[in-house]
C-alpha cells in the first residue's frame, strides 16, 4: 500500500506526529488532554471530527488523537499511525467496565492481554488463535508510574468486545470466571496492529463502572476527570523518549 498523504482518515504528514501517541476513544477527551496537559499543542488532524494534536509534555513531543469507538475504528487509526506516519508507540487511554467486584470506580487497569469476541484476527490467516498482548516495555513503565502515583492499579487480562448490548445476558459472568478484569472495545485490535507492524502498544483504562456491582460514573466524569490515567500515560511517553 502506497504511503500517499493525506490518508483517507488522517490529513497530516509523518512530521506532524510524535513517536508516541495517546489514544482516547473520545475526540473531546483528546481535546481536553491537549488543552490541559500539552504545551504549544497544535491541531494536526480533524477528519471526521477525529481530533489529533501534537505538543510537548515536560519537553517531550507527544501526540494525542482519538481512536473513535470500537475495534474497526481503532484498527483504522492505529494501523495508519503505525504504518504511514512512523509512530512507534500507541497508548490507549479509555474507560472500561469492571468484571471483578473488588475493582472500584476510578481504579486503573493495565491490559496485559486483551481477550476478544472479534474476528479481527481472521485477516492474518493464522493456523490457530492469536493472543493479543501489550508491549512489555510500555507495561513495565506504566506499572512503575502507577506505583509512583499511588493509584489503585490492577494488571491482567481485559476483554475487547464488539458488542456493547449483548443478547446473552450471562456473557460477563463467563468472562469473569476466567479472571478477566474489565471489558472495553478497542485494545485487542490495537495490540494486533502493533504486533503486525512491529510496533508497541498498551491499554491503560480507568474503571468508569462496575458491571457486577452497578457502581458508575456519569458521562461528564468519563470525559474529563480521569487525570491519573492521563498523567500515567504522559509520564510513560516521557520515559520512552529517553
N, C-alpha and C positions, 0 to 999 in steps of 0.2 A: 504494500500500500504506500503510495507516494506521500511525502510529507509536505503537502501544499498548505499554505496558510492564507486565510484562516481555515480551520476545520469546520465541519457543519455545525459544531456545537460550541466552539471556543474561538472568539475573534481576537486573536493575540498572536505573538511570536514567542519563541522559546525564551528570549531575554526578558520577557515580561514576568516570568515566574521564578521564584526562588527554588532551590533544590528540595526544600521541604514545604509541603502544602498541608495545611489543616483543612479538613473537610467536614463541616457540619452538614446535615441534610437541608436545613432551612436557610434560604438566602438572607433572611432577616438576622439570623444568628451570625452569618458571615459578616454582615454589615456591622453588627454590634461589636464583634471582635476587632474589626479593622478600626472602628472609631474609638474604642476604649483601651486597646492594648498595643496597637501598632503605631509607630511614628512615621510620618510622611506617607501614609497609606494612599495608594493610587488605585483607582478602579481600572482593572485590566481586562475584564470580561463582563458582559451583561446580556449575552444572547439568551433569549427565552427567560429573562429575569434571573438567570443563574449567576448571581453576583460573585465576582472574583477580585481580590485586592492583593497588592504586594506592598509591603513596607518593611520596617525593621523593628525588632524587639531586642532590647539591650545590645543594639549594634549589629545584630544578626539579621540578614534578609530572610523574611518569612512571607509566605503567601497563604491566603485563606480563601477558599472557594466552596460554594455549596455543591452538594452532590445530587440534590433532588431526593425524592422518596423512592425507596425500593432498589432491588438489585439491577434491573435493567438500566436505570438511570445512573447508579453508581458505576455500573460496568462501562458505560459510555465515557463518562468523565474521567474516571481513573485510568482507563486504557489510553485515552488521548493524552493525558498529562504524562504518563509513564513513557509512551512510545513516540509522541510527536513533539512534546515540549520539554524533554530532557529532565523531568522531575525524578528525583531518586527516592524520596520518602513521602508517603501519604499517611497522615494520622487522622483517622475518622474520629470526630468528637460529636457524640449524639446522645440521645436518650434511649433508655431500654426499660423494659418491664421485668421486674424480678420474678423468678420462679422458685425462689427459696424464701421461706417465711422469715429467716434470720437476716435477710438483706433488707436494709431500710431505705426509704426515700432519701435521695442525695448521696448515698454511698456511691463509690466509684467501682466499676467493674472493668478489668483489663481482659480483653478477649484473647486468651492464649490460643484457643482454637475456635472455629466457627462451624458448627453443625448447620445443615440446611435442608429444607424440603424442596429446594430449587433444582431445576435441570441445567443450571448454568454450566456445569462441568461437562455436559454432553458434547459440547463443541470440540473437546480435546480428544475424543475417541479413545479414551483410556481403557485398558482391559481390566477394569475394576473401579473402585470408588475412591476418589481423591479426597484427602483430609486437609481442608484449608486451615493453615496456622499462621499466626503472627510471625514477624521477623524478630528473632531473639534479641538482637541488639536494641531495638526500639522498646521491646517489652521490658528488658532489664533496666534501661534508663528510666522509663516511665514509672516502674515499680519503685525505684530509688527516689524519684521525685515525689511520689505519693507518701513515702515514708518520711521524707524531709518535712512535708507539709502537715503530717499527722492526720491525713484523711483516712477514713474507714474504707479500706480497699479489699476487693476480692479478685482473685486471679483464677481463671479457668475457662471452661467451655461456655460459649454463648450459642444461641440459635438465631440464624438469619432466616426469617420466614417470608415467603411470598404472600402469605395470607394473613391479613390483619383480622378479618372476620372469618373464622373457620367453622365449617359446618359440623365438624367433630368437636363437641364441647368437652371432650376428655383429653384433647391433644396436649395441653400444657402439663397436665399431671404425668403424662407418659414421658415427656422430655425431662421433667423434674426428677423422675425416678432414676434417670441416667446421670444425675448430677449436673445437669445443665443449669447455669446460674441465672441467665436472663435471656430475654428474646428481643431482637431488633430486626432490621430489614435490609442491611447493606453489607455487613462485614465479610461474608463469605465470598461475594463477588470481588470485593477489593483484594482479599487475600489471594484469590485465584489469579487475578490480573497481575498482582505483584510477583507471584511465583512464575507465571508465564513470561513476564517481562524482565525477570531477574532484577527486580527492584524490592523495596522494603515497605511494609505496611503494618499498621496497628490500629485496633479499635479501642478507644477509651470512651466508656459510656457512663453517664450519670443515671442513676435509677430515678425515673420520673413517677413510677407507680409500682406497687407490688400486686401482681395478679392474684396471688394467693390470699392476701390479707385485705385488699381493697384500698390500702393507703395510696394517695395520689397527690400530684401537684397540678395546678391549673396551667393553661396554655401560656399565659404571660410568664410564669416562673420558668417554664421549659425554654422559653426563648432567650432569657437574659440573666438568669440567676445562677447558672452553672459555672461560676467563676473558678472554682477549684480545678475542674476538668480542663478549662481553657488554659489556666496558668501551668498546669502539669504538661499539657501538650506543647506550650510555648517554650518552657524550660527544656523539654526534651529536644525541641528543634535547635535551641542554642547549643546544647551539648553535642548534637550530631554534626554541627558545623566545625567543631574543634578537632 
